[in-house]
């Protein structure tokens, strides 16, 4: 890479050309199959329930404050969009992308491929839902503190 930066602009480099494919050598499109590993189908409802608990707790906690309820309503709207847009995109992809195939039945001991490497299914789902569970617990904890210190 350093050589390309130091080369003068007046020097022209010719790339080797490939011959165009003839009719007999037409390029066949590669159809790779991408299997749905089912992680989102498992973790999605858990995440939705956790955020539902958090927002329900927030609504109950701030019932007497109109300004706080407006903020909670905006957050609920954001959460609805946060979950709705990916669900719609997945349905459109499943309808139009021939590579996206539903996987065969999964076992709990199956390994799945994640961005951080291969891991078993239970660990992958735990990685996905740990933050929503922590958020729900934090909201419940904050609500308890709020109601205890409120005059």
Helices and strands as residue ranges (DSSP letters): H 2-6, G 23-25, E 34-36, H 39-61, H 66-96, E 100-102, E 111-114, E 117-120, H 121-149
